[in-house]
């Protein structure tokens, strides 16, 4: 019986996988050369789901939390903005026990 349980746990761990995807957007007008890139801003948020449906309960979305984290860390000064925002999603599945969802958001800090 112990061998069967051990084999089942090892099999489930071997069934884990990670999926990642991302996209990029920009809302600042960067057509003219009146700016320079002065840094990179980064933010992160994550959650766990147990048995693929329990957990991760929050009033705010993960992208919102990651964006808020990015702006809190960036500490923008006058005439600065964040452009070329990239959002990366990462899902790690440990079937059927849990799922871990990460959001990474980054952007260029530009000075006008």
VEXVEX-778042 format. One line per 10 residues: number of its first residue (from 1); for each residue x, y, z of N, C-alpha, C. Coordinates in nm, 2 decimals. Example, Ala and Ser with C-alpha at 12.3 -4.5 7.8 and 13.67 -1.06 7.14 Angstrom:
2
1> 1.32/-0.57/0.78/1.23/-0.45/0.78/1.32/-0.33/0.78 ~ 1.28/-0.22/0.71/1.37/-0.11/0.71/1.29/0.00/0.79 $
% end
This chain:
112
1> 0.08/-0.12/0.00/0.00/0.00/0.00/0.09/0.13/0.00 ~ 0.20/0.12/0.08/0.28/0.24/0.08/0.35/0.27/-0.05 ~ 0.38/0.16/-0.12/0.45/0.18/-0.25/0.35/0.23/-0.35 ~ 0.22/0.19/-0.34/0.12/0.25/-0.43/0.10/0.39/-0.41 ~ 0.09/0.44/-0.29/0.07/0.58/-0.25/0.19/0.66/-0.30 ~ 0.31/0.61/-0.27/0.44/0.67/-0.31/0.44/0.69/-0.47 ~ 0.41/0.58/-0.54/0.41/0.58/-0.68/0.30/0.68/-0.74 ~ 0.19/0.69/-0.67/0.08/0.78/-0.71/0.13/0.93/-0.70 ~ 0.20/0.96/-0.59/0.25/1.09/-0.56/0.35/1.13/-0.66 ~ 0.45/1.04/-0.69/0.55/1.06/-0.79/0.49/1.09/-0.92 $
11> 0.39/1.01/-0.96/0.33/1.02/-1.09/0.26/1.16/-1.10 ~ 0.19/1.20/-1.00/0.12/1.33/-1.00/0.23/1.45/-1.01 ~ 0.34/1.43/-0.94/0.44/1.54/-0.95/0.50/1.54/-1.09 ~ 0.51/1.43/-1.15/0.57/1.42/-1.29/0.47/1.49/-1.39 ~ 0.34/1.50/-1.35/0.24/1.55/-1.44/0.23/1.70/-1.43 ~ 0.32/1.77/-1.36/0.31/1.91/-1.35/0.37/1.98/-1.47 ~ 0.33/2.10/-1.50/0.38/2.17/-1.62/0.36/2.32/-1.59 ~ 0.43/2.40/-1.68/0.42/2.54/-1.67/0.39/2.60/-1.80 ~ 0.30/2.70/-1.81/0.26/2.76/-1.93/0.28/2.91/-1.91 ~ 0.34/2.98/-2.01/0.37/3.12/-2.00/0.32/3.19/-2.13 $
21> 0.27/3.31/-2.11/0.24/3.39/-2.22/0.25/3.54/-2.18 ~ 0.26/3.63/-2.28/0.27/3.77/-2.24/0.23/3.85/-2.36 ~ 0.21/3.98/-2.33/0.18/4.08/-2.43/0.24/4.21/-2.39 ~ 0.25/4.30/-2.49/0.31/4.44/-2.47/0.21/4.54/-2.52 ~ 0.21/4.65/-2.45/0.13/4.77/-2.49/0.20/4.90/-2.45 ~ 0.16/5.01/-2.52/0.21/5.14/-2.48/0.10/5.24/-2.50 ~ 0.10/5.33/-2.40/0.00/5.44/-2.41/0.06/5.58/-2.41 ~ 0.20/5.59/-2.40/0.26/5.72/-2.41/0.30/5.74/-2.56 ~ 0.29/5.87/-2.59/0.33/5.91/-2.73/0.48/5.92/-2.74 ~ 0.54/5.83/-2.81/0.69/5.83/-2.82/0.73/5.85/-2.97 $
31> 0.65/5.93/-3.05/0.69/5.95/-3.19/0.81/6.04/-3.20 ~ 0.82/6.14/-3.12/0.93/6.24/-3.13/1.04/6.20/-3.03 ~ 1.16/6.25/-3.06/1.27/6.22/-2.97/1.28/6.31/-2.85 ~ 1.17/6.35/-2.79/1.18/6.43/-2.67/1.18/6.36/-2.54 ~ 1.24/6.24/-2.54/1.24/6.16/-2.42/1.36/6.08/-2.41 ~ 1.39/6.02/-2.29/1.50/5.92/-2.28/1.46/5.82/-2.18 ~ 1.50/5.70/-2.20/1.47/5.59/-2.10/1.57/5.60/-1.99 ~ 1.51/5.61/-1.86/1.60/5.63/-1.75/1.59/5.51/-1.65 ~ 1.51/5.41/-1.69/1.51/5.29/-1.60/1.40/5.19/-1.64 ~ 1.39/5.09/-1.56/1.28/4.99/-1.59/1.20/4.97/-1.46 $
41> 1.07/4.97/-1.47/0.99/4.95/-1.35/0.93/4.80/-1.36 ~ 0.92/4.74/-1.24/0.88/4.60/-1.24/0.78/4.58/-1.12 ~ 0.68/4.49/-1.15/0.58/4.46/-1.04/0.55/4.31/-1.06 ~ 0.49/4.25/-0.95/0.46/4.11/-0.94/0.34/4.09/-0.85 ~ 0.26/3.99/-0.89/0.16/3.94/-0.80/0.14/3.79/-0.83 ~ 0.08/3.72/-0.73/0.06/3.57/-0.76/-0.05/3.52/-0.66 ~ -0.09/3.40/-0.70/-0.19/3.34/-0.61/-0.18/3.18/-0.63 ~ -0.24/3.11/-0.54/-0.24/2.97/-0.55/-0.39/2.92/-0.55 ~ -0.42/2.82/-0.63/-0.55/2.75/-0.63/-0.52/2.61/-0.59 ~ -0.60/2.56/-0.49/-0.60/2.42/-0.45/-0.71/2.34/-0.52 $
51> -0.68/2.22/-0.56/-0.77/2.14/-0.63/-0.83/2.21/-0.75 ~ -0.75/2.30/-0.81/-0.78/2.38/-0.93/-0.90/2.47/-0.92 ~ -0.96/2.49/-0.80/-1.07/2.58/-0.79/-1.08/2.66/-0.66 ~ -1.01/2.61/-0.55/-1.02/2.68/-0.42/-0.90/2.77/-0.40 ~ -0.93/2.89/-0.36/-0.82/2.98/-0.34/-0.82/3.09/-0.44 ~ -0.72/3.18/-0.43/-0.71/3.29/-0.52/-0.82/3.39/-0.51 ~ -0.90/3.39/-0.41/-1.01/3.48/-0.39/-0.96/3.62/-0.36 ~ -0.99/3.72/-0.44/-0.95/3.85/-0.41/-1.05/3.95/-0.49 ~ -1.07/4.07/-0.43/-1.15/4.17/-0.49/-1.08/4.23/-0.61 ~ -0.95/4.24/-0.60/-0.87/4.30/-0.71/-0.81/4.19/-0.79 $
61> -0.79/4.22/-0.92/-0.73/4.12/-1.01/-0.58/4.12/-1.00 ~ -0.52/4.01/-1.04/-0.38/3.99/-1.03/-0.30/4.10/-1.12 ~ -0.35/4.13/-1.23/-0.28/4.23/-1.32/-0.29/4.37/-1.25 ~ -0.40/4.40/-1.19/-0.41/4.53/-1.11/-0.31/4.53/-1.00 ~ -0.30/4.42/-0.92/-0.21/4.41/-0.81/-0.06/4.43/-0.86 ~ -0.03/4.36/-0.97/0.10/4.37/-1.02/0.13/4.51/-1.07 ~ 0.04/4.57/-1.13/0.05/4.71/-1.18/0.07/4.81/-1.06 ~ -0.01/4.79/-0.96/0.00/4.87/-0.84/0.14/4.85/-0.78 ~ 0.19/4.73/-0.77/0.32/4.70/-0.72/0.43/4.77/-0.80 ~ 0.41/4.77/-0.93/0.51/4.83/-1.02/0.52/4.98/-1.00 $
71> 0.40/5.05/-0.99/0.40/5.19/-0.96/0.45/5.23/-0.82 ~ 0.42/5.15/-0.72/0.47/5.17/-0.59/0.62/5.16/-0.59 ~ 0.68/5.07/-0.66/0.83/5.05/-0.66/0.89/5.16/-0.75 ~ 0.83/5.21/-0.85/0.89/5.30/-0.95/0.91/5.44/-0.89 ~ 0.83/5.49/-0.81/0.84/5.62/-0.75/0.88/5.72/-0.86 ~ 0.78/5.74/-0.95/0.80/5.83/-1.06/0.82/5.98/-1.01 ~ 0.90/6.05/-1.08/0.92/6.19/-1.06/0.85/6.27/-1.16 ~ 0.85/6.41/-1.15/0.79/6.50/-1.25/0.84/6.47/-1.38 ~ 0.76/6.47/-1.48/0.79/6.45/-1.62/0.84/6.31/-1.66 ~ 0.80/6.22/-1.57/0.83/6.08/-1.60/0.70/6.00/-1.62 $
81> 0.71/5.89/-1.70/0.60/5.81/-1.73/0.65/5.67/-1.75 ~ 0.56/5.57/-1.75/0.60/5.43/-1.78/0.54/5.40/-1.92 ~ 0.62/5.35/-2.01/0.58/5.32/-2.14/0.62/5.17/-2.18 ~ 0.57/5.12/-2.29/0.61/4.99/-2.33/0.58/4.88/-2.23 ~ 0.47/4.88/-2.17/0.43/4.79/-2.06/0.42/4.65/-2.11 ~ 0.48/4.56/-2.05/0.48/4.42/-2.08/0.41/4.34/-1.96 ~ 0.32/4.25/-2.00/0.25/4.17/-1.89/0.28/4.02/-1.93 ~ 0.34/3.95/-1.84/0.37/3.81/-1.85/0.29/3.73/-1.75 ~ 0.22/3.63/-1.80/0.15/3.53/-1.72/0.22/3.40/-1.71 ~ 0.23/3.34/-1.60/0.29/3.21/-1.58/0.20/3.13/-1.49 $
91> 0.16/3.01/-1.55/0.08/2.92/-1.47/0.16/2.79/-1.45 ~ 0.17/2.75/-1.33/0.24/2.62/-1.29/0.13/2.53/-1.24 ~ 0.11/2.41/-1.30/0.01/2.31/-1.26/0.08/2.20/-1.19 ~ 0.03/2.16/-1.08/0.07/2.04/-1.01/-0.05/1.95/-1.00 ~ -0.09/1.90/-1.11/-0.22/1.83/-1.12/-0.23/1.71/-1.03 ~ -0.34/1.69/-0.96/-0.46/1.77/-0.95/-0.46/1.86/-0.82 ~ -0.34/1.87/-0.76/-0.34/1.93/-0.62/-0.35/2.08/-0.63 ~ -0.27/2.15/-0.71/-0.27/2.29/-0.70/-0.22/2.35/-0.83 ~ -0.25/2.48/-0.84/-0.21/2.56/-0.95/-0.15/2.69/-0.90 ~ -0.04/2.74/-0.95/0.02/2.86/-0.91/0.02/2.96/-1.02 $
101> -0.04/3.08/-1.01/-0.05/3.18/-1.11/0.03/3.30/-1.08 ~ 0.13/3.34/-1.16/0.21/3.46/-1.14/0.18/3.56/-1.25 ~ 0.18/3.68/-1.22/0.18/3.79/-1.31/0.30/3.88/-1.29 ~ 0.38/3.90/-1.40/0.49/3.99/-1.39/0.46/4.10/-1.49 ~ 0.48/4.22/-1.44/0.45/4.34/-1.53/0.58/4.43/-1.53 ~ 0.62/4.48/-1.64/0.73/4.57/-1.65/0.71/4.67/-1.75 ~ 0.79/4.78/-1.74/0.78/4.89/-1.84/0.90/4.98/-1.83 ~ 0.92/5.05/-1.94/1.04/5.15/-1.94/0.99/5.28/-1.87 ~ 1.08/5.33/-1.78/1.06/5.46/-1.72/1.12/5.56/-1.82 ~ 1.04/5.65/-1.87/1.09/5.75/-1.96/1.08/5.89/-1.90 $
111> 1.17/5.97/-1.93/1.18/6.11/-1.88/1.16/6.20/-2.00 ~ 1.06/6.29/-2.00/1.03/6.39/-2.10/1.11/6.51/-2.08 $
% end
